[in-house]
């Protein structure tokens, strides 16, 4: 993780993604993360800059060093592992332990959840607005 807050790109209408955001917001005590919906213009432009489809909503991305020449996109299970490592000692250990699984296994599990997330966790008609307290952590709210 770098000094510049990393940006999490998530599916704004996904119930699981929004729960994950609340989980992150309640544990990001060192202000390491910002959030942006994949449906936002910000995410669309960023993904296009990296040659990725902004219409694919089944992937969480972690953007490191956003807006710099070293801007990097980490996706799927690797993004989740990196996010966990940025949330504090317990979550860093859990993220490190899950990183011991081969990436193809982690991504297979990630894809299984991603395919079924709307059915299991529901979906919103529109992206929910963050609370006033958390609004500063979101890009393009």
Secondary structure, 3 states (H helix, E strand, C coil): CCCCCEEEEECCCEHHHHHHHHHHHHHCCCCCEEEEECCCHHHHHHHHHCCCCCCCCCCCEEEECCCCCCCEEEEHHHHHHHHHHCCCHHHHHHHHHHCCCCHHHHHHHHHHHHHHHHHHHCECCCCCCCCCCCHHHECCC
